[in-house]
Amino acid sequence: MTVTLADVAARAQVSPATVSRVLNGNYPVAASTRERVLKAVDELDYVLNGPASSLAAATSDLVGILVNDIADPFFGIMASAIQSEIGGPGGRAGGERLAVVCNTGGSPDRELTYLTLLQRQRAAAVVLTGGAVEDAPHAAAVSSKLRKLADAGTRVVLCGRPPAPDTRAIALTFDNHGGARRLTEHLIALGHRRLGYIGGPEERTTTRHRLEGHREALAAAGVEDDPRRTVHGRYDRRSGHEGTLELLRRDPSLTAVVAANDSVALGACAALRESGLRIPEDVSVVGFDDLPFSVDTVPALTTVRLPLAETGARAGRIAMGREEPPPGGVAEVPGELMVRGSTGAPRASVGVLRGA
């Protein structure tokens, strides 16, 4: 049953006019009253009516793009590519569409808030980028929001994110597991047996999938998966720097560092140099994503290339209805191993030189 403005007024114990003032923001309202109204809106999941020009349409010309961190090239590249397929004429009556980038900062609460706001604005499409949080209550809440968006006519696309079953969302997923496995297989083929691993936040699907691929390669080669050789942090340079120093403290005999992504790998390289170690002569380093700076590092970074721009553009076209969704609503996007100068065979004497 559709929730009306009168329903919100009754729940908040105010007049419909007061609810309208709070939602439109065009008249002073006491803070306590405003809080009651907004709480009632959330509890009832009330969806605002759009402007008069959109009353005859199920959705508006607004498109939401959710990212964890717009300053991270991983998300910036995808958001730019998505927006490139959204901009320009094609909205109602040939008008322009408005793309809004919503920066969650990695906060599950902010993610839900933005989905709610986009639902209220009757967004034409919503694209969620990057990994999901592995928390059952949050996943259920997100799925509920996605279903309501789809029911209202909003196209929902997951870009670089695992599928969300029973939501009608289209998913373009990255093969994080397979890419990580190939990276570790590459190091093992070079002769490395003492590999340190710097993972991302433990609650993220991307982190789990990449770590599983790494461990699968170790197990297949009969290499010990020593828990001392795995640390976790954010997907940024600082985590790579601090994580590498911690790994060296735990095991000075490491001959390779597997980083959660390219930004983490940059920090790892800096920490190794500060420790007097050469790359790759003393320690090899690998990243993930193949961000633009990866080929310009010294030495250039061995990594897995994810087609971020291509996948983002495809997500944008699907969101706009200009490209058919993949069969079954899910497509896995493979990564490509890029072997460069940051990896090489370990020196036989490295353990002796470092007191291992």
Secondary structure, 3 states (H helix, E strand, C coil): CCCCHHHHHHHHCCCHHHHHHHHHCCCCCCHHHHHHHHHHHHHHCCCCCCCHHHCCCCCCCEEEEEECCCCCHHHHHHHHHHHHHHCCECCHHHCECEEEEEECCCCHHHHHHHHHHHHHCCCCEEEEECCCECCHHHHHHHHHHHHHHHHCCCEEEEECCCCCCCCCCEEEEECHHHHHHHHHHHHHHHCCCCEEEEECCCCEHHHHHHHHHHHHHHHHHCCCCCHHHEEECCCCHHHHHHHHHHHHHHCCCCCEEEECCHHHHHHHHHHHHHCCCCCCCCCEEECCECCHHHHHCCCCCEEEECCHHHHHHHHHHHHCCCCCCCHHHEEEECCEEECCCCCCCCCCCHHHHCCC
